[in-house]
């Protein structure tokens, strides 16, 4: 089954991200960051395609994260990366 991961630079950002998910009532699970995703903390937030639109709205409103990935059986695809302005 495909799913999405919101990956963070550090644990502090990941905990803040989880709080944002909870406040917005976005279904998620804390998930270990796959070792293939380098330069990230060990905590990611996993969610399904049903929550993708809500997560993208959260990102657009200024949420801090490192990158958004789609995870499939065959690949890890980076969809979006945090853009520091």
N, C-alpha and C positions, 0 to 999 in steps of 0.2 A: 504494500500500500504506500502510495506517495504521501509525503507530508512536507511541511515547511519548518525551517529553523530560523529564528532571529538570534543572531550571534552577537556577543558583546566583547569589548576590549578587556574589561576587568569585572571582577565580581561585584563591585559597587554598582556599576551600570546595569548588570544583570539583575540585581535585587531591585533596583529602581524600576527596571523594565517589567519585572514580575508584578510589582505593585501597580503599575499602569494597566497591565492586563487585567488584574483583579478589579480595579476601579471601573474599568470599562466593561467588565463582565464578559471578557473574551476567553473562551474555553482554551486551555493550554496545559502543558505539562513541563516541568523542569526536566531537561534532557542533557546528558553529557555531550559536549561538543566533539564531533568525530575528529580523530587525529589527522585526517587529511586536510582539515581546515586549520591552517597554521596562523599563529599570531593572535589567537583569541583566548579568552578565559575558558575554563573547563565547563562553564554553565551556559546553556542555550535554552531558549523557550521554543517548544515544539507545538505546532498547531496544524489544523487541517485546512484544506482549500475553502471550507465553509467560513472560516474566520479570516481569510486573506484580505477581504475588503476592509474589515474593521481594523486589522493590523496596518494596512496601508494608510488609512485615515489617521491612525495614531502616529505613524512615521511622519506624515505630512504636517502634523501639528507640532512637530519639533522633538519627538522622542529621540534619545541618544542610543545608538546601536552601532555595531561594526558593519554587519552585512546581513542580507536576507538571502537564504538559500532554499532551493527546492531539492528534496532528497527523493530519489527514485531507487529502484532495485539496481539499476545499472549506472547511476551517476549522481554527482553532487553538482548542482547548477547554481551559480551565483546570479541572483536576480537583480539585486540592488545593493549599493554600497553607500555608507554614510558620507555625505558631502559636507565638509566643513566650509562654511561661507565666510 
